[in-house]
Amino acid sequence: MQDTSHSIKRWRQAHGLTQTELAQRSGVGVSTLCKVETGTRNGMRLSALAALVQATESLRPGHGLTAGQILGTEPYPSNGGNGGVAQSGGNGGSPEQTDTAA
């Protein structure tokens, strides 16, 4: 299992963001993000996890982190994102896009 701190920090640095920028975009406190990245805080609230997933995807569509990547239960891709798989949405997290317009 991968260390949580590495996936968030690697993603953030690969996309040229500071801790402050990611914290502001996600609504997670800078101190919380810093503690998670440095490994001095082992866990985070579900709301913070969801906010980080949403923020990473909104900042870099198609290259955000999944909850599994943040938690270390899924491998972190070498390309610095999730391999182009969309996060969650109205389609249950499926990467396919559906067009309802006729």
Summary of the structure (lengths in Angstrom):
residues: 102
radius of gyration: 13.6
end to end distance: 45.1
largest distance: 51.9
contacts: 269
relative contact order: 0.17
helix: 46%
strand: 0%
